[in-house]
Amino acid sequence: MRITILGSGSKGNAILLETRGTRILVDAGFSARDMERRLRRVGVGPEEILGIVITHDHSDHTRGMGVFARRFGTPLYLTDATRVACKALLKGAEETRTYRAGFPFSIGNLIVEPFLTVHDATDPVAVAVRDNDTGFKVGVATDLGRPTAQVRHALSGSDFLVLEANHDEA
């Protein structure tokens, strides 16, 4: 599996995960034009992205999701509450697929396992992403407020972790 951090921080977050022809983004916190530029810089065409998994409604994770999804026909995966919170970014022409924490779903060769996390957002999740063929597991937890028992359990056994812990409830 290839893991590429396209950007991380308050100005934008996006992570590219790739395995044997399956390419997904976890979050789309840059403009669609900037996302396209960042993808091309690492040799990936934006039309090759099979899905964008949105972890929560904050703009540094969602800024370009609607335009990118409409421009390239990329499905958006997000919780129902996050979809409602992001309605200003969505025009109705995007393909949205809702998911719930605790219920895995597949995108190509990847199994996405969303789980609840602590953050001051609407319905925030983190994800563990597993290669269906090799079992290789990547844990992605951004804006991690604190490592709860559920977070530790969901990320246990990960072969690679992407952690961003700049959120502090105090």
Buried (B, 14 or more C-beta within 10 A) or exposed (E): BEBBEBBBEEEBBBBBBBBEEBBBBBBBBBBBEBBBEBBEEEEBEBEBBBBBBBBBBBBBBBBBBBBBBBBBEBBBBBBEBBBEBBEEBBEEEBEBEEBEBEEBBEBBBBBBBBBBBBBEBBBBBBBBBBBBEEEBBBBBBBBBBEBBEBBEEBBEEBEEEBEBEEBEEE
